[in-house]
Amino acid sequence: MKGHRQKLLAGILTFVTAFLVAAQGTVVFFDEALPTTMNPLFPRTDVDVRTHELVFDRLFFYSSVNDEYRSRLVSDWEVMEGGKVRLEIVNRAKWHDREFVTAQDICFSVRALINPDTPSTLAARSHLQSCEVDDDGRVVLQMTSPTEDPRPLLSFPVLPSHAFESPTILPDDPFGQAPIGSGPMSATIGRRGIKFTAHQSPHVHPQIQSMRLEEGGEPFVQVKVAQNGGVHGLLHVAPPLIPDLLASSNLSLKPYRTGTWWYIAVNTGKVPDVHMRKALDRALDRQVLRKETIGDSPGTEEQCRFISGPFIPDSPFYNSGVPVVPMARLDEVRQLMEEAGAVLHPTKKTWHLKGEPLVLRLTMVAPLDLEARGLLIKVGQQLEEAGFHAVLYKMSSRDFHEKLQRGEAFEGDLLIGR
């Protein structure tokens, strides 16, 4: 069960007027927090991902400008028999330390990524089997299965082989505090922020010479600081604060074309019955949740795209045959729960299973409350209306990502995240 809203950012790409003023100096901007690491093999937060994009090149990346997969490091690619892919590497691309990016760097990155002793959670490792450099200096990748277009599966960051002693890379490697990339910006990490400096190379041409990322803190304070000229931009704006920004004559707010997916994950170990999981899906009214948390903006682009099921439409595993359920269907909830063997208590109007009250532990990753006020409570209320007794909890973003990194099992029944 996932809801989509268009993510809005104000800042480097959106506070246009402020940037023109700051073009000759350092552009200062707020993000939700500082990165937890600058090693792109171990991103834990959205901030990590955003900052890594500035410092490192991915082998292939999706361009929202051209609406296609592109590469700054690969000039040509060819699918071969047996699940192999041959890549022609761009000449003269350079790392931030002025060393050239080579085919050996590509293969080193693959070997590090698929190394069982490198605890990276990047999805690309499941699609790669090996990497070799042929006699002509081209990269030959062996995929785990044949594919007509491998580019979506090859969006992993490329690392400098000369910066590591072996392809076994750990999260606490010093590289995470002193990164060397080939992207448009080099990074210098300080105690209160990160300074980005333009990296001039034949394959990248940054237009901003210097930027500084600072931790934003409370969203309301971020907006006020930007309105007063204290920073040039914000990278994240909570929906309730958007009207304040729209009212500012010196600030420009535009949509960022990627999406944020809010989801409710079901712990199938705790909720094993398929009828009960379907009933939970029908119990939620996504339209009401959207209106009561981020509101409506008549006349603007569609804010939400709802889906049902474990995959988003962009996923190759998405099942378009599973119908989308944007509004609650309480009559279906009752039918499905009865098929699961549950009984609705005649006076309490709550579901009982095997003679015991059915209690669901509903947990939300805490920062979501800054974007969608009351989301946890409103989801809990909808479940209660459908006869489910929900106990509400919040989990810090740090705890959530640490559990995710370690692959720890989730103790609750339902998890709201993004």
DODRENMI-438651 format. One line per 2 residues: their letters; for each residue x, y, z of C-alpha. Coordinates in steps of 0.2 Angstrom, whole numbers. Example, Ala and Ser with C-alpha at 12.3 -4.5 7.8 and 13.67 -1.06 7.14 Angstrom:
# residues 2
as	62/-22/39 | 68/-5/36
//
This chain:
# residues 418
mk	0/0/0 | 9/15/-6
gh	4/33/-9 | 14/45/-20
rq	16/64/-19 | 26/75/-29
kl	41/81/-19 | 44/99/-19
la	61/107/-16 | 67/125/-15
gi	85/129/-18 | 99/126/-29
lt	87/122/-44 | 73/132/-38
fv	77/148/-29 | 82/155/-45
ta	83/174/-41 | 94/170/-25
fl	106/160/-36 | 109/173/-48
va	114/185/-34 | 125/172/-27
aq	133/166/-43 | 150/174/-39
gt	151/167/-21 | 147/152/-12
vv	129/146/-13 | 123/140/5
ff	108/128/6 | 99/118/19
de	95/100/19 | 86/89/31
al	102/83/40 | 120/81/36
pt	125/65/27 | 129/50/38
tm	143/45/26 | 151/50/10
np	154/32/4 | 142/29/-10
lf	141/10/-6 | 133/13/11
pr	119/26/9 | 107/26/24
td	97/42/21 | 90/53/7
vd	103/66/11 | 116/53/8
vr	110/49/-9 | 108/67/-14
th	126/72/-9 | 133/57/-17
el	125/62/-33 | 136/78/-33
vf	152/69/-29 | 152/53/-38
dr	147/47/-56 | 136/32/-58
lf	140/21/-72 | 122/25/-79
fy	110/38/-72 | 92/42/-76
ss	91/60/-84 | 74/68/-80
vn	79/82/-93 | 81/69/-107
de	69/56/-100 | 82/42/-103
yr	97/33/-96 | 113/42/-99
sr	132/40/-94 | 146/52/-92
lv	159/37/-91 | 152/26/-105
sd	153/31/-123 | 145/16/-130
we	138/-1/-124 | 133/-18/-132
vm	123/-33/-126 | 132/-49/-130
eg	127/-67/-129 | 126/-76/-112
gk	121/-61/-102 | 137/-51/-106
vr	138/-33/-108 | 152/-24/-116
le	156/-5/-112 | 167/8/-121
iv	174/19/-108 | 175/38/-110
nr	193/44/-112 | 200/58/-101
ak	187/58/-87 | 196/62/-71
wh	195/59/-53 | 195/74/-41
dr	214/70/-37 | 217/72/-56
ef	220/54/-59 | 211/47/-75
vt	196/36/-73 | 200/19/-81
aq	191/3/-86 | 200/-5/-71
di	191/7/-59 | 174/1/-67
cf	179/-17/-63 | 185/-13/-46
sv	169/-5/-42 | 159/-21/-48
ra	171/-32/-38 | 169/-22/-22
li	150/-21/-24 | 148/-40/-26
np	161/-44/-13 | 151/-54/0
dt	163/-46/13 | 157/-28/7
ps	140/-26/16 | 133/-14/4
tl	114/-14/1 | 114/-7/-16
aa	102/-16/-28 | 115/-17/-42
rs	125/-31/-33 | 111/-43/-36
hl	112/-41/-55 | 131/-42/-57
qs	142/-58/-58 | 159/-52/-64
ce	169/-39/-73 | 184/-40/-84
vd	194/-29/-95 | 196/-36/-113
dd	211/-34/-124 | 205/-18/-132
gr	203/-10/-115 | 184/-12/-114
vv	174/-17/-99 | 165/-34/-101
lq	151/-37/-87 | 143/-53/-84
mt	125/-51/-78 | 116/-64/-68
sp	103/-65/-81 | 102/-59/-99
te	93/-42/-102 | 90/-32/-118
dp	94/-15/-109 | 106/-17/-95
rp	107/2/-91 | 93/3/-77
ll	103/-11/-68 | 120/-3/-69
sf	116/13/-60 | 129/10/-47
pv	143/23/-41 | 160/21/-48
lp	175/21/-36 | 193/25/-38
sh	203/9/-37 | 219/18/-32
af	210/24/-16 | 208/7/-8
es	219/-8/-4 | 206/-21/-9
pt	188/-23/-15 | 183/-27/3
il	176/-11/8 | 168/-8/25
pd	156/6/31 | 169/13/43
dp	182/15/29 | 191/32/30
fg	186/35/12 | 168/39/19
qa	176/55/27 | 188/60/13
pi	179/55/-3 | 187/55/-20
gs	174/55/-34 | 173/60/-53
gp	157/69/-51 | 154/88/-54
ms	158/93/-36 | 172/88/-24
at	168/88/-6 | 176/94/10
ig	168/88/26 | 168/99/41
rr	160/98/58 | 145/109/54
gi	143/106/35 | 150/101/19
kf	158/112/6 | 157/107/-12
ta	169/114/-25 | 167/113/-44
hq	177/99/-52 | 183/104/-69
sp	185/89/-81 | 182/85/-99
hv	167/75/-94 | 158/87/-82
hp	155/105/-83 | 148/112/-67
qi	140/129/-68 | 141/133/-49
qs	159/135/-42 | 156/133/-24
mr	142/127/-12 | 140/123/6
le	127/111/14 | 121/115/31
eg	109/105/42 | 92/113/42
ge	84/108/58 | 66/113/61
pf	57/115/44 | 48/131/50
vq	65/139/55 | 72/134/38
vk	59/143/28 | 61/159/39
va	79/159/37 | 77/158/18
qn	64/171/17 | 76/183/27
gg	91/179/15 | 101/169/27
vh	103/155/15 | 100/154/-4
gl	89/138/-4 | 81/123/4
lh	82/106/-3 | 66/100/6
va	50/109/10 | 36/101/21
pp	19/103/12 | 11/114/25
li	24/127/23 | 23/128/4
pd	10/143/5 | 22/153/15
ll	35/151/2 | 23/155/-12
as	19/171/-4 | 38/177/-4
sn	41/188/-19 | 60/185/-19
ls	59/166/-19 | 54/154/-32
lk	47/136/-29 | 46/123/-42
py	43/104/-42 | 57/92/-42
rt	52/78/-54 | 56/63/-45
gt	44/56/-32 | 42/52/-14
ww	34/36/-10 | 25/34/6
yi	21/16/10 | 14/5/23
av	24/-11/24 | 15/-26/31
nt	25/-39/41 | 20/-55/33
gk	27/-65/48 | 15/-56/60
vp	0/-55/47 | 2/-71/38
dv	-16/-73/31 | -18/-66/14
hm	-36/-62/17 | -31/-51/32
rk	-18/-42/22 | -31/-38/8
al	-43/-32/21 | -30/-20/28
dr	-27/-13/10 | -46/-10/9
al	-47/-2/26 | -36/13/20
dr	-43/28/11 | -29/35/2
qv	-38/50/-4 | -43/56/13
lr	-25/53/20 | -18/64/6
ke	-31/78/9 | -29/78/28
ti	-10/78/28 | -3/87/13
gd	-19/95/7 | -26/100/-10
sp	-20/112/-22 | -33/114/-36
gt	-27/118/-53 | -9/111/-50
ee	-2/95/-57 | -8/78/-50
qc	-1/77/-32 | -3/58/-29
rf	-3/42/-38 | -10/28/-28
is	-5/9/-30 | -9/-7/-21
gp	4/-20/-19 | 23/-21/-15
fi	30/-13/-30 | 29/4/-38
pd	25/6/-57 | 43/9/-62
sp	48/-8/-55 | 49/-23/-67
fy	40/-33/-54 | 25/-22/-54
ns	9/-31/-57 | -3/-20/-67
gv	-17/-33/-64 | -18/-29/-45
pv	-31/-15/-45 | -28/2/-36
vp	-39/5/-21 | -39/24/-18
ma	-54/24/-6 | -59/13/8
rl	-70/-2/5 | -77/-7/22
de	-89/-19/15 | -75/-29/7
vr	-65/-28/24 | -79/-37/33
ql	-80/-51/20 | -61/-53/19
me	-59/-54/38 | -73/-66/40
ea	-64/-77/26 | -49/-76/37
ga	-59/-83/52 | -60/-67/62
vl	-76/-62/71 | -82/-44/74
hp	-86/-41/92 | -104/-36/93
tk	-102/-22/106 | -84/-17/104
kt	-84/-17/85 | -67/-24/84
wh	-60/-40/76 | -56/-55/86
lk	-46/-70/80 | -46/-87/89
ge	-56/-79/103 | -43/-65/106
pl	-43/-47/101 | -34/-43/86
vl	-21/-29/90 | -10/-22/77
rl	7/-13/81 | 8/2/69
tm	25/11/68 | 30/26/58
va	47/33/54 | 47/49/64
pl	53/62/51 | 37/59/41
dl	27/68/54 | 36/84/48
ea	29/82/31 | 12/75/34
rg	6/81/51 | -4/68/60
ll	-2/54/47 | 1/41/60
ik	-14/45/70 | -25/47/54
vg	-20/29/48 | -23/23/65
qq	-40/30/65 | -45/23/48
le	-39/6/54 | -50/8/70
ea	-65/12/59 | -63/-4/50
gf	-62/-14/66 | -44/-15/69
ha	-36/-10/86 | -20/-1/82
vl	-7/3/95 | 4/18/88
yk	23/20/89 | 36/31/81
ms	54/25/76 | 68/37/73
sr	76/38/56 | 93/32/63
df	85/17/71 | 76/13/55
he	91/14/44 | 102/5/56
kl	90/-10/57 | 89/-10/38
qr	107/-10/36 | 109/-24/48
ge	95/-34/40 | 86/-35/57
af	68/-41/57 | 55/-28/61
eg	45/-32/77 | 29/-23/72
dl	14/-27/61 | 13/-12/50
li	27/1/46 | 24/18/38
gr	40/25/29 | 46/33/13
//
